[in-house]
Amino acid sequence: MAHVDLSTESVAAGGSRTLKGYLAEPAGEGPFPGVVLVHEAFGLDDVMRRHADRLAEAGYLTLAVDLYSDGGARRCLVATMRSLMSGAGRAFTDLSTARSWLRSDPRCTGKVGVIGFCMGGAFALLAANDDFDAASVNYGQLPRDLEHALEGACPVVANYGAKDRTLRGAATKLEAALTNLGIEHDIKEFPTAGHAFMNDVPVGPRPLRPLMRVMGIKPDPAAAPEAWQRIEEHFEKHLKGTS
């Protein structure tokens, strides 16, 4: 596991000036399929790094890109969310840079997927038609013009929580849009789960955590294992080429 500097590639592409990421490498010689991991709104923290480590253990060269590289969450959150709302801009350039970096690495087979959680799930959904081979969307917000945004998307697996008050009906809407577009997909809403249910510990500022629990933002150790199994099966099929 190592921290990588993507600044040279990022600046050349017009992205962040100091783009960095966390690289989780599988055991063995490889080559391995690659995965770009997109963090939650709270940033590239230990929870997100453990998600990357988990994917590496499953056999994926995983690059967790830090969308807040140029100044941390306080300085970058607003600009990053603006990029998300517009579907374009620096954050998407950074994701493309991370994808290209993985694909050019000799440890990578050339197959690259994208996975995101919370804010990162919304980015992963919008990036699904940007030259990725598979996408995993975990409680990600949906864009307003959903079908237009998803035209030409790669196969998608998505996990949502029925108790997530921030994303009511999102799973049903995403299922309908992908079906109408004829895009291969596997969408599930877990009855016991809320937002951020795949995290292994609560995240965010401590003073806000009671409110977050009321809003259904908390780990769900009962639902998380199945969600991870669905992701691994999806990536195995589309990135490793097995059924």
C-alpha atoms as an extended CHARMM CRD file, in Angstrom:
* protein
*
       243  EXT
         1         1  MET       CA              0.0000000000        0.0000000000        0.0000000000  PROA      1               0.0000000000
         2         2  ALA       CA              1.4450000000        3.3520000000       -1.0150000000  PROA      2               0.0000000000
         3         3  HSD       CA              0.6130000000        6.9900000000       -1.6100000000  PROA      3               0.0000000000
         4         4  VAL       CA              1.0720000000        8.0730000000       -5.2130000000  PROA      4               0.0000000000
         5         5  ASP       CA              1.5980000000       11.4800000000       -6.7880000000  PROA      5               0.0000000000
         6         6  LEU       CA             -0.4560000000       12.0640000000       -9.9390000000  PROA      6               0.0000000000
         7         7  SER       CA              0.3660000000       15.7690000000      -10.2200000000  PROA      7               0.0000000000
         8         8  THR       CA              2.3290000000       15.5750000000      -13.4700000000  PROA      8               0.0000000000
         9         9  GLU       CA             -0.4520000000       13.7260000000      -15.2550000000  PROA      9               0.0000000000
        10        10  SER       CA             -3.1610000000       15.8390000000      -13.6560000000  PROA      10              0.0000000000
        11        11  VAL       CA             -1.6560000000       19.2090000000      -14.5510000000  PROA      11              0.0000000000
        12        12  ALA       CA             -1.1490000000       18.0700000000      -18.1290000000  PROA      12              0.0000000000
        13        13  ALA       CA             -4.8300000000       17.1130000000      -18.3150000000  PROA      13              0.0000000000
        14        14  GLY       CA             -6.0620000000       20.3340000000      -16.6900000000  PROA      14              0.0000000000
        15        15  GLY       CA             -6.9670000000       18.8170000000      -13.3270000000  PROA      15              0.0000000000
        16        16  SER       CA             -5.7840000000       19.3620000000       -9.7630000000  PROA      16              0.0000000000
        17        17  ARG       CA             -2.3210000000       20.8780000000       -9.3520000000  PROA      17              0.0000000000
        18        18  THR       CA             -1.2650000000       18.4490000000       -6.6220000000  PROA      18              0.0000000000
        19        19  LEU       CA             -3.3840000000       15.3630000000       -7.3130000000  PROA      19              0.0000000000
        20        20  LYS       CA             -2.6000000000       12.4550000000       -5.0070000000  PROA      20              0.0000000000
        21        21  GLY       CA             -4.0450000000        9.0680000000       -4.2470000000  PROA      21              0.0000000000
        22        22  TYR       CA             -3.7590000000        5.9320000000       -2.1710000000  PROA      22              0.0000000000
        23        23  LEU       CA             -2.7370000000        2.7970000000       -4.0900000000  PROA      23              0.0000000000
        24        24  ALA       CA             -3.7020000000       -0.5960000000       -2.6880000000  PROA      24              0.0000000000
        25        25  GLU       CA             -1.8810000000       -3.4520000000       -4.4300000000  PROA      25              0.0000000000
        26        26  PRO       CA             -2.9560000000       -7.1040000000       -4.4840000000  PROA      26              0.0000000000
        27        27  ALA       CA             -0.5570000000       -9.8300000000       -3.3950000000  PROA      27              0.0000000000
        28        28  GLY       CA              1.2870000000      -11.5960000000       -6.2300000000  PROA      28              0.0000000000
        29        29  GLU       CA              2.8510000000      -10.5390000000       -9.4920000000  PROA      29              0.0000000000
        30        30  GLY       CA             -0.2330000000       -9.7270000000      -11.5410000000  PROA      30              0.0000000000
        31        31  PRO       CA             -1.1410000000       -8.0820000000      -13.7930000000  PROA      31              0.0000000000
        32        32  PHE       CA             -4.4450000000       -7.1850000000      -12.1520000000  PROA      32              0.0000000000
        33        33  PRO       CA             -7.6040000000       -5.3590000000      -13.1910000000  PROA      33              0.0000000000
        34        34  GLY       CA             -7.6850000000       -1.7850000000      -11.9120000000  PROA      34              0.0000000000
        35        35  VAL       CA            -10.2930000000        0.0840000000       -9.8810000000  PROA      35              0.0000000000
        36        36  VAL       CA            -10.5750000000        3.8320000000       -9.2640000000  PROA      36              0.0000000000
        37        37  LEU       CA            -12.1640000000        4.4720000000       -5.8690000000  PROA      37              0.0000000000
        38        38  VAL       CA            -14.0040000000        7.7560000000       -5.2260000000  PROA      38              0.0000000000
        39        39  HSD       CA            -14.3400000000        8.8120000000       -1.6020000000  PROA      39              0.0000000000
        40        40  GLU       CA            -17.2640000000       10.1540000000        0.4130000000  PROA      40              0.0000000000
        41        41  ALA       CA            -17.8300000000       13.8480000000        1.0810000000  PROA      41              0.0000000000
        42        42  PHE       CA            -15.6670000000       13.5870000000        4.2010000000  PROA      42              0.0000000000
        43        43  GLY       CA            -12.6200000000       12.8120000000        2.0690000000  PROA      43              0.0000000000
        44        44  LEU       CA            -10.0340000000       10.0960000000        1.6310000000  PROA      44              0.0000000000
        45        45  ASP       CA            -10.0080000000        8.9030000000        5.2410000000  PROA      45              0.0000000000
        46        46  ASP       CA             -9.1030000000        5.6150000000        6.9110000000  PROA      46              0.0000000000
        47        47  VAL       CA            -12.5170000000        4.1210000000        6.1080000000  PROA      47              0.0000000000
        48        48  MET       CA            -12.0400000000        4.7720000000        2.3970000000  PROA      48              0.0000000000
        49        49  ARG       CA             -8.4930000000        3.4060000000        2.5260000000  PROA      49              0.0000000000
        50        50  ARG       CA             -9.8140000000        0.2260000000        4.1270000000  PROA      50              0.0000000000
        51        51  HSD       CA            -12.3360000000       -0.0570000000        1.2850000000  PROA      51              0.0000000000
        52        52  ALA       CA             -9.4100000000        0.1930000000       -1.1480000000  PROA      52              0.0000000000
        53        53  ASP       CA             -7.4670000000       -2.4410000000        0.7990000000  PROA      53              0.0000000000
        54        54  ARG       CA            -10.4690000000       -4.7550000000        0.6570000000  PROA      54              0.0000000000
        55        55  LEU       CA            -10.6390000000       -4.4680000000       -3.1330000000  PROA      55              0.0000000000
        56        56  ALA       CA             -6.9030000000       -5.1380000000       -3.3550000000  PROA      56              0.0000000000
        57        57  GLU       CA             -7.3740000000       -8.2950000000       -1.3020000000  PROA      57              0.0000000000
        58        58  ALA       CA             -9.9830000000       -9.3470000000       -3.8750000000  PROA      58              0.0000000000
        59        59  GLY       CA             -7.4080000000       -8.9550000000       -6.6500000000  PROA      59              0.0000000000
        60        60  TYR       CA             -7.8030000000       -5.3750000000       -7.9140000000  PROA      60              0.0000000000
        61        61  LEU       CA             -5.0880000000       -2.7560000000       -8.2610000000  PROA      61              0.0000000000
        62        62  THR       CA             -7.0560000000       -0.0280000000       -6.5140000000  PROA      62              0.0000000000
        63        63  LEU       CA             -6.3160000000        3.6910000000       -6.7120000000  PROA      63              0.0000000000
        64        64  ALA       CA             -8.3040000000        5.8070000000       -4.2560000000  PROA      64              0.0000000000
        65        65  VAL       CA             -7.9860000000        9.2780000000       -5.7630000000  PROA      65              0.0000000000
        66        66  ASP       CA             -8.0850000000       12.3050000000       -3.4520000000  PROA      66              0.0000000000
        67        67  LEU       CA            -10.4570000000       14.8670000000       -4.9590000000  PROA      67              0.0000000000
        68        68  TYR       CA             -9.4630000000       17.2870000000       -2.1900000000  PROA      68              0.0000000000
        69        69  SER       CA             -5.7380000000       17.1770000000       -3.0150000000  PROA      69              0.0000000000
        70        70  ASP       CA             -5.4600000000       20.9090000000       -3.6860000000  PROA      70              0.0000000000
        71        71  GLY       CA             -6.5080000000       22.0950000000       -0.2430000000  PROA      71              0.0000000000
        72        72  GLY       CA             -8.4470000000       19.5690000000        1.8220000000  PROA      72              0.0000000000
        73        73  ALA       CA            -12.1970000000       19.2360000000        2.3150000000  PROA      73              0.0000000000
        74        74  ARG       CA            -12.7310000000       22.7570000000        3.6860000000  PROA      74              0.0000000000
        75        75  ARG       CA            -11.2820000000       24.4110000000        0.6000000000  PROA      75              0.0000000000
        76        76  CYS       CA            -12.2920000000       21.8720000000       -2.0480000000  PROA      76              0.0000000000
        77        77  LEU       CA            -15.7150000000       20.5330000000       -1.0590000000  PROA      77              0.0000000000
        78        78  VAL       CA            -17.7770000000       23.3130000000       -2.6270000000  PROA      78              0.0000000000
        79        79  ALA       CA            -15.8680000000       23.2260000000       -5.9400000000  PROA      79              0.0000000000
        80        80  THR       CA            -16.0580000000       19.4300000000       -5.9970000000  PROA      80              0.0000000000
        81        81  MET       CA            -19.8200000000       19.4660000000       -5.4340000000  PROA      81              0.0000000000
        82        82  ARG       CA            -20.2310000000       22.0680000000       -8.1690000000  PROA      82              0.0000000000
        83        83  SER       CA            -18.3600000000       19.7680000000      -10.5150000000  PROA      83              0.0000000000
        84        84  LEU       CA            -20.6660000000       16.9230000000       -9.5030000000  PROA      84              0.0000000000
        85        85  MET       CA            -23.8140000000       18.9790000000      -10.0750000000  PROA      85              0.0000000000
        86        86  SER       CA            -22.6380000000       20.1300000000      -13.5070000000  PROA      86              0.0000000000
        87        87  GLY       CA            -21.3010000000       16.7310000000      -14.5600000000  PROA      87              0.0000000000
        88        88  ALA       CA            -18.0200000000       18.2820000000      -15.7040000000  PROA      88              0.0000000000
        89        89  GLY       CA            -14.9450000000       20.0590000000      -14.4080000000  PROA      89              0.0000000000
        90        90  ARG       CA            -11.8110000000       19.4070000000      -12.3760000000  PROA      90              0.0000000000
        91        91  ALA       CA            -13.0960000000       16.4450000000      -10.3510000000  PROA      91              0.0000000000
        92        92  PHE       CA            -14.0290000000       14.4950000000      -13.4700000000  PROA      92              0.0000000000
        93        93  THR       CA            -10.6590000000       15.3390000000      -15.0170000000  PROA      93              0.0000000000
        94        94  ASP       CA             -9.0030000000       13.9380000000      -11.8970000000  PROA      94              0.0000000000
        95        95  LEU       CA            -10.9950000000       10.7040000000      -12.1840000000  PROA      95              0.0000000000
        96        96  SER       CA            -10.0020000000       10.3680000000      -15.8380000000  PROA      96              0.0000000000
        97        97  THR       CA             -6.3880000000       10.9780000000      -14.8590000000  PROA      97              0.0000000000
        98        98  ALA       CA             -6.5700000000        8.2100000000      -12.2590000000  PROA      98              0.0000000000
        99        99  ARG       CA             -8.1550000000        5.8300000000      -14.7730000000  PROA      99              0.0000000000
       100       100  SER       CA             -5.4800000000        6.5480000000      -17.3840000000  PROA      100             0.0000000000
       101       101  TRP       CA             -2.7160000000        6.1990000000      -14.7840000000  PROA      101             0.0000000000
       102       102  LEU       CA             -3.9660000000        2.7420000000      -13.8150000000  PROA      102             0.0000000000
       103       103  ARG       CA             -4.4730000000        1.6090000000      -17.3800000000  PROA      103             0.0000000000
       104       104  SER       CA             -0.8980000000        2.5750000000      -18.3310000000  PROA      104             0.0000000000
       105       105  ASP       CA              0.6440000000        0.8610000000      -15.3030000000  PROA      105             0.0000000000
       106       106  PRO       CA              2.3260000000       -2.4810000000      -16.1700000000  PROA      106             0.0000000000
       107       107  ARG       CA              0.7090000000       -4.0470000000      -13.0850000000  PROA      107             0.0000000000
       108       108  CYS       CA             -2.7450000000       -3.4500000000      -14.6490000000  PROA      108             0.0000000000
       109       109  THR       CA             -4.4280000000       -5.6470000000      -17.2550000000  PROA      109             0.0000000000
       110       110  GLY       CA             -6.0030000000       -2.5900000000      -18.8980000000  PROA      110             0.0000000000
       111       111  LYS       CA             -9.4620000000       -3.3400000000      -17.5440000000  PROA      111             0.0000000000
       112       112  VAL       CA            -10.4840000000       -0.5830000000      -15.1190000000  PROA      112             0.0000000000
       113       113  GLY       CA            -13.6310000000       -0.1290000000      -13.0540000000  PROA      113             0.0000000000
       114       114  VAL       CA            -14.8680000000        2.7260000000      -10.8770000000  PROA      114             0.0000000000
       115       115  ILE       CA            -16.4360000000        2.5260000000       -7.4280000000  PROA      115             0.0000000000
       116       116  GLY       CA            -17.7790000000        5.2870000000       -5.2140000000  PROA      116             0.0000000000
       117       117  PHE       CA            -19.5050000000        5.8140000000       -1.8990000000  PROA      117             0.0000000000
       118       118  CYS       CA            -21.9360000000        8.6260000000       -0.9910000000  PROA      118             0.0000000000
       119       119  MET       CA            -20.6420000000       11.6540000000       -2.9600000000  PROA      119             0.0000000000
       120       120  GLY       CA            -18.2360000000        9.2640000000       -4.6390000000  PROA      120             0.0000000000
       121       121  GLY       CA            -21.1380000000        7.0230000000       -5.6280000000  PROA      121             0.0000000000
       122       122  ALA       CA            -22.6800000000        9.9370000000       -7.5210000000  PROA      122             0.0000000000
       123       123  PHE       CA            -19.3570000000       10.5310000000       -9.2560000000  PROA      123             0.0000000000
       124       124  ALA       CA            -19.0220000000        6.8340000000      -10.0920000000  PROA      124             0.0000000000
       125       125  LEU       CA            -22.4700000000        6.8580000000      -11.6720000000  PROA      125             0.0000000000
       126       126  LEU       CA            -21.6880000000        9.8660000000      -13.8570000000  PROA      126             0.0000000000
       127       127  ALA       CA            -18.2830000000        8.4300000000      -14.7830000000  PROA      127             0.0000000000
       128       128  ALA       CA            -19.8030000000        5.1250000000      -15.8990000000  PROA      128             0.0000000000
       129       129  ASN       CA            -19.8330000000        6.3130000000      -19.5320000000  PROA      129             0.0000000000
       130       130  ASP       CA            -16.2730000000        7.7140000000      -19.3880000000  PROA      130             0.0000000000
       131       131  ASP       CA            -14.2630000000        4.7420000000      -20.6550000000  PROA      131             0.0000000000
       132       132  PHE       CA            -14.6280000000        2.5460000000      -17.5700000000  PROA      132             0.0000000000
       133       133  ASP       CA            -15.3500000000       -1.1730000000      -17.9350000000  PROA      133             0.0000000000
       134       134  ALA       CA            -17.6340000000       -1.5180000000      -14.8820000000  PROA      134             0.0000000000
       135       135  ALA       CA            -19.0960000000        0.7670000000      -12.2260000000  PROA      135             0.0000000000
       136       136  SER       CA            -20.1580000000        0.2670000000       -8.6150000000  PROA      136             0.0000000000
       137       137  VAL       CA            -22.4950000000        2.9230000000       -7.2120000000  PROA      137             0.0000000000
       138       138  ASN       CA            -23.0710000000        2.8830000000       -3.4570000000  PROA      138             0.0000000000
       139       139  TYR       CA            -25.8090000000        5.2130000000       -2.1460000000  PROA      139             0.0000000000
       140       140  GLY       CA            -24.9310000000        7.8010000000       -4.7650000000  PROA      140             0.0000000000
       141       141  GLN       CA            -27.1770000000       10.7530000000       -5.5970000000  PROA      141             0.0000000000
       142       142  LEU       CA            -28.8390000000       10.6500000000       -9.0160000000  PROA      142             0.0000000000
       143       143  PRO       CA            -28.4030000000       13.4180000000      -11.6160000000  PROA      143             0.0000000000
       144       144  ARG       CA            -31.4780000000       15.3800000000      -12.6640000000  PROA      144             0.0000000000
       145       145  ASP       CA            -31.4660000000       14.1970000000      -16.2940000000  PROA      145             0.0000000000
       146       146  LEU       CA            -30.7530000000       10.5980000000      -15.3930000000  PROA      146             0.0000000000
       147       147  GLU       CA            -31.1770000000        8.8380000000      -18.7260000000  PROA      147             0.0000000000
       148       148  HSD       CA            -29.2320000000       11.4620000000      -20.6460000000  PROA      148             0.0000000000
       149       149  ALA       CA            -26.3730000000       11.2640000000      -18.1250000000  PROA      149             0.0000000000
       150       150  LEU       CA            -26.2030000000        7.4620000000      -18.3700000000  PROA      150             0.0000000000
       151       151  GLU       CA            -26.2460000000        7.0250000000      -22.1380000000  PROA      151             0.0000000000
       152       152  GLY       CA            -23.4380000000        4.6830000000      -23.1540000000  PROA      152             0.0000000000
       153       153  ALA       CA            -22.6470000000        3.6490000000      -19.5710000000  PROA      153             0.0000000000
       154       154  CYS       CA            -20.7300000000        0.5050000000      -18.6970000000  PROA      154             0.0000000000
       155       155  PRO       CA            -22.4290000000       -2.2310000000      -16.6070000000  PROA      155             0.0000000000
       156       156  VAL       CA            -23.5320000000       -0.9220000000      -13.2020000000  PROA      156             0.0000000000
       157       157  VAL       CA            -24.0180000000       -2.5430000000       -9.8050000000  PROA      157             0.0000000000
       158       158  ALA       CA            -25.6430000000       -0.3430000000       -7.1640000000  PROA      158             0.0000000000
       159       159  ASN       CA            -26.4230000000       -0.6650000000       -3.4640000000  PROA      159             0.0000000000
       160       160  TYR       CA            -28.9130000000        1.5610000000       -1.6320000000  PROA      160             0.0000000000
       161       161  GLY       CA            -30.6030000000        1.5260000000        1.7750000000  PROA      161             0.0000000000
       162       162  ALA       CA            -34.3740000000        1.6350000000        2.2310000000  PROA      162             0.0000000000
       163       163  LYS       CA            -33.8950000000        3.6360000000        5.4620000000  PROA      163             0.0000000000
       164       164  ASP       CA            -31.7540000000        6.2740000000        3.7510000000  PROA      164             0.0000000000
       165       165  ARG       CA            -33.8240000000        9.4490000000        4.1220000000  PROA      165             0.0000000000
       166       166  THR       CA            -31.4830000000       11.3560000000        1.8100000000  PROA      166             0.0000000000
       167       167  LEU       CA            -32.1250000000        9.1330000000       -1.2240000000  PROA      167             0.0000000000
       168       168  ARG       CA            -35.7370000000        7.9940000000       -1.1210000000  PROA      168             0.0000000000
       169       169  GLY       CA            -36.7090000000        6.1510000000       -4.2930000000  PROA      169             0.0000000000
       170       170  ALA       CA            -33.2480000000        6.4160000000       -5.8510000000  PROA      170             0.0000000000
       171       171  ALA       CA            -32.8360000000        2.6730000000       -6.3970000000  PROA      171             0.0000000000
       172       172  THR       CA            -36.1770000000        2.3890000000       -8.2020000000  PROA      172             0.0000000000
       173       173  LYS       CA            -35.4240000000        5.3950000000      -10.4230000000  PROA      173             0.0000000000
       174       174  LEU       CA            -31.9680000000        4.1080000000      -11.3070000000  PROA      174             0.0000000000
       175       175  GLU       CA            -33.3380000000        0.6550000000      -12.1000000000  PROA      175             0.0000000000
       176       176  ALA       CA            -35.9140000000        2.1340000000      -14.4660000000  PROA      176             0.0000000000
       177       177  ALA       CA            -33.4230000000        4.3910000000      -16.2550000000  PROA      177             0.0000000000
       178       178  LEU       CA            -30.8640000000        1.6550000000      -16.8390000000  PROA      178             0.0000000000
       179       179  THR       CA            -33.5850000000       -0.7180000000      -18.0280000000  PROA      179             0.0000000000
       180       180  ASN       CA            -34.8870000000        1.8530000000      -20.5090000000  PROA      180             0.0000000000
       181       181  LEU       CA            -31.3660000000        2.4140000000      -21.8220000000  PROA      181             0.0000000000
       182       182  GLY       CA            -30.6390000000       -1.3020000000      -22.1460000000  PROA      182             0.0000000000
       183       183  ILE       CA            -27.5770000000       -1.0620000000      -19.8840000000  PROA      183             0.0000000000
       184       184  GLU       CA            -26.6190000000       -4.1630000000      -17.9300000000  PROA      184             0.0000000000
       185       185  HSD       CA            -27.2310000000       -3.5410000000      -14.2460000000  PROA      185             0.0000000000
       186       186  ASP       CA            -27.8590000000       -5.0370000000      -10.8290000000  PROA      186             0.0000000000
       187       187  ILE       CA            -29.5950000000       -2.6970000000       -8.3710000000  PROA      187             0.0000000000
       188       188  LYS       CA            -30.5960000000       -3.5730000000       -4.8170000000  PROA      188             0.0000000000
       189       189  GLU       CA            -32.1780000000       -1.6450000000       -1.9620000000  PROA      189             0.0000000000
       190       190  PHE       CA            -31.4420000000       -3.2150000000        1.4230000000  PROA      190             0.0000000000
       191       191  PRO       CA            -34.4540000000       -3.0460000000        3.7890000000  PROA      191             0.0000000000
       192       192  THR       CA            -32.4800000000       -2.5680000000        7.0350000000  PROA      192             0.0000000000
       193       193  ALA       CA            -29.8310000000       -0.1930000000        5.6830000000  PROA      193             0.0000000000
       194       194  GLY       CA            -29.4690000000        3.5700000000        5.5960000000  PROA      194             0.0000000000
       195       195  HSD       CA            -26.9050000000        5.8910000000        4.0500000000  PROA      195             0.0000000000
       196       196  ALA       CA            -23.1970000000        5.0030000000        4.3880000000  PROA      196             0.0000000000
       197       197  PHE       CA            -24.1780000000        1.5100000000        5.5310000000  PROA      197             0.0000000000
       198       198  MET       CA            -21.0430000000       -0.1160000000        4.0710000000  PROA      198             0.0000000000
       199       199  ASN       CA            -18.6860000000        1.8420000000        6.3260000000  PROA      199             0.0000000000
       200       200  ASP       CA            -17.2760000000       -0.1720000000        9.2250000000  PROA      200             0.0000000000
       201       201  VAL       CA            -17.3990000000        2.7690000000       11.6770000000  PROA      201             0.0000000000
       202       202  PRO       CA            -19.3940000000        6.0330000000       11.8900000000  PROA      202             0.0000000000
       203       203  VAL       CA            -17.8030000000        8.9430000000       10.0320000000  PROA      203             0.0000000000
       204       204  GLY       CA            -18.1410000000       12.7130000000       10.0330000000  PROA      204             0.0000000000
       205       205  PRO       CA            -17.8360000000       15.3250000000       12.7920000000  PROA      205             0.0000000000
       206       206  ARG       CA            -18.7620000000       13.8720000000       16.1910000000  PROA      206             0.0000000000
       207       207  PRO       CA            -21.2760000000       16.6390000000       17.0410000000  PROA      207             0.0000000000
       208       208  LEU       CA            -23.2640000000       15.7500000000       13.9150000000  PROA      208             0.0000000000
       209       209  ARG       CA            -23.3750000000       11.9950000000       14.4500000000  PROA      209             0.0000000000
       210       210  PRO       CA            -26.6170000000       11.8960000000       16.5020000000  PROA      210             0.0000000000
       211       211  LEU       CA            -28.3660000000       13.7980000000       13.7100000000  PROA      211             0.0000000000
       212       212  MET       CA            -26.7870000000       11.5260000000       11.1230000000  PROA      212             0.0000000000
       213       213  ARG       CA            -28.1170000000        8.4570000000       12.9230000000  PROA      213             0.0000000000
       214       214  VAL       CA            -31.6200000000        9.9560000000       12.9020000000  PROA      214             0.0000000000
       215       215  MET       CA            -31.2470000000       10.4850000000        9.1450000000  PROA      215             0.0000000000
       216       216  GLY       CA            -30.2250000000        6.8440000000        8.7070000000  PROA      216             0.0000000000
       217       217  ILE       CA            -26.5350000000        7.5610000000        8.0930000000  PROA      217             0.0000000000
       218       218  LYS       CA            -24.6970000000        4.7600000000        9.8940000000  PROA      218             0.0000000000
       219       219  PRO       CA            -23.0100000000        1.3790000000        9.3630000000  PROA      219             0.0000000000
       220       220  ASP       CA            -25.1420000000       -1.7130000000        8.8950000000  PROA      220             0.0000000000
       221       221  PRO       CA            -22.9810000000       -4.8040000000        9.4940000000  PROA      221             0.0000000000
       222       222  ALA       CA            -25.9120000000       -7.0480000000        8.5480000000  PROA      222             0.0000000000
       223       223  ALA       CA            -26.3140000000       -5.6380000000        5.0280000000  PROA      223             0.0000000000
       224       224  ALA       CA            -22.7300000000       -4.6690000000        4.1710000000  PROA      224             0.0000000000
       225       225  PRO       CA            -21.3540000000       -8.1980000000        3.4940000000  PROA      225             0.0000000000
       226       226  GLU       CA            -23.9530000000       -8.8960000000        0.7970000000  PROA      226             0.0000000000
       227       227  ALA       CA            -23.3320000000       -5.4950000000       -0.7760000000  PROA      227             0.0000000000
       228       228  TRP       CA            -19.6140000000       -6.2410000000       -0.9890000000  PROA      228             0.0000000000
       229       229  GLN       CA            -20.3170000000       -9.7050000000       -2.4070000000  PROA      229             0.0000000000
       230       230  ARG       CA            -22.4390000000       -8.1570000000       -5.1560000000  PROA      230             0.0000000000
       231       231  ILE       CA            -19.6380000000       -5.7210000000       -6.0100000000  PROA      231             0.0000000000
       232       232  GLU       CA            -17.0140000000       -8.4500000000       -6.1520000000  PROA      232             0.0000000000
       233       233  GLU       CA            -19.2160000000      -10.6220000000       -8.3750000000  PROA      233             0.0000000000
       234       234  HSD       CA            -19.8590000000       -7.6590000000      -10.7050000000  PROA      234             0.0000000000
       235       235  PHE       CA            -16.1830000000       -6.7570000000      -10.9710000000  PROA      235             0.0000000000
       236       236  GLU       CA            -15.1690000000      -10.3870000000      -11.3830000000  PROA      236             0.0000000000
       237       237  LYS       CA            -17.4830000000      -10.7170000000      -14.3550000000  PROA      237             0.0000000000
       238       238  HSD       CA            -16.6320000000       -7.4590000000      -16.0960000000  PROA      238             0.0000000000
       239       239  LEU       CA            -13.0330000000       -6.8180000000      -15.0590000000  PROA      239             0.0000000000
       240       240  LYS       CA            -11.6500000000      -10.3240000000      -14.6770000000  PROA      240             0.0000000000
       241       241  GLY       CA            -13.7510000000      -11.7340000000      -17.4920000000  PROA      241             0.0000000000
       242       242  THR       CA            -15.2920000000      -14.6430000000      -15.5710000000  PROA      242             0.0000000000
       243       243  SER       CA            -18.8930000000      -15.4370000000      -14.8580000000  PROA      243             0.0000000000
